[in-house]
């Protein structure tokens, strides 16, 4: 099997995984940070494979593969870029705002438990902000297309 064939087989597997992830994200309103990161990595991975495969397709017998590539690109554009991505951006923005407000309104007298909970909140905030930055990088890529 050639490297092109290897990539085509991997594309099939990874695109099915992406379709499942997108279906889940369409149904869920509150995705975890790890789900968000996994989704964006999967989108980026598939997009890279699409570009590589499209450059190497050179015969009519590869039309089914080209059709799959175009189908997955359409799903990314219509479902992810137009619906899921904006929802994730808004969710992260609101969540960061809420966590920041909660942390800023903390009382002066704190028990050990309050301090531990606050530390967890700061870590959560850090993860959300880092994820938001990652998601914004994807958003900038959309703007450049």
Buried (B, 14 or more C-beta within 10 A) or exposed (E): EEEBEEBBEEBEEBBEBBBEBBEEBEEEEEBEBEBBBBBBEBBEBBBEBBEEBEEBBEEEEBEEBBEBBEEBBEBBEEBBBEEBBEBBBEBBEEBBEEBBEEEEEEEEEEEEEEEEEBEEBEEBBEBBBEBBEBBEEBBEEEEEE
